[in-house]
Amino acid sequence: MIRIDAIWLATEPMDMRAGTETALARVIAVFGAAKPHCAYLFANRRATRMKVLVHDGIGVWLAARRLNQGKFHWPGIRLGCEMELDAEQLQALVLGLPWQRVGAGGAITLL
């Protein structure tokens, strides 16, 4: 399997017609570089489609996901802003679940 050490989510929408080269150029424009063992997530404007570009240390992989019902729980558009997710949040996101409530960010610390 491909090792992924960091997962980055871009808040600006991306045209889902983008291929590998265009997605890689977008990663470099938004994140500054495509670092090895990192995944970069982009959604379309309606948040019904998502593309993930992964740099495995040798080359890049591009995957796409589409929801037939509902939307991905994508943060609001904030130009030039990106967020880091953990693996548990990524799994919730690709299923269309509210990932913001999962992981360390959703921890209950006081009763």
N, C-alpha and C positions, 0 to 999 in steps of 0.2 A: 504494500500500500504506500501511498504518498504521505510522507511526514509533513504535518502542518504544525508549526510552532506558534503562529500568530494569525488571527483572523481580523481583517480590517473591512469595515463597511463604509462606503461612500454615501453621503446624503444627497448628492446631486444626481438626478436621473441620467440614464444613458440610453441611447438609441439601441434597441435590441437587435437591430440588423447588423450591428458591429461584429466583425470577425475577430480572430485572434490578434492580428496586428493592431487593429484599431483599439481593441480592449487593452492591449499592452501599452499603447501610447496613452490611453486614458489613465491607466494606473500610474504611469510615470508623471503625467500632468497633475494628478490629484495627490499622490502620495510621495512624489519625488523620486522614487525608484521602485523596481520590482525586486524585492529581497527574497533570497532563497528560503524555501519552506514557509512561505506566507501565502495566505489566501486573500483575495480582494473581491468584495461583493458589490454589485451594482444592480439597481432595479430600474424599470421603466417609470415614466411619470405617474402612471396609474397604480403602480406597485403590484401588478398582476404577473409580472415576469421578472426573473432574476438571472443574472449571469455571474459566474464565479471564475476568476482567473487564478490559477495556482502556479507558482514558480517552484519546481521540484529540485532546484539546484543545477539542473542541466538544461531544461527547456520549460515551456509553459503548457498548461492544460487549460482548456476553456470548457465549462459546463453550463448548461442552461436548465432552468426550471420554470414551469408555468403552473399557476393555479387556475383551475376551471371555475371555481367558485370562491368568492371572497378576495381578499388582498393579503399581501405580506404586511406584517406590522413594521413598516419602515418609518424611521424618524422623519420629521418634517424637513423640507428642503432648507439646508443652510449652506450657502455657497462657501466652498473651500473648507468644509468641515468633514472630518472623518471620525469614526468610532472604532474601538477595539472590542471584539466579542470573545467569549470563551467557547469551548466546544459544546457545552450544554446549551448555551444561548443560540449557537448556530443550528443545532438540531431542532430547537423549537421554531426558529425563524423559517427554515425550509419546509416545515410542516404547516406554516401559516398560523402558528400560535403566538401569543404575546410574549416574546422573548425577553422583554424588559423586566418581567417579573421572575425570571429564572436566574439561578446562579447567585454570585455574591451581591449583585445589585438588588436582589429581591429578598435578602436576608432579613429576618426579624431579630432585632438585637435587644429589645426591651419589652417586657410585658407589664 
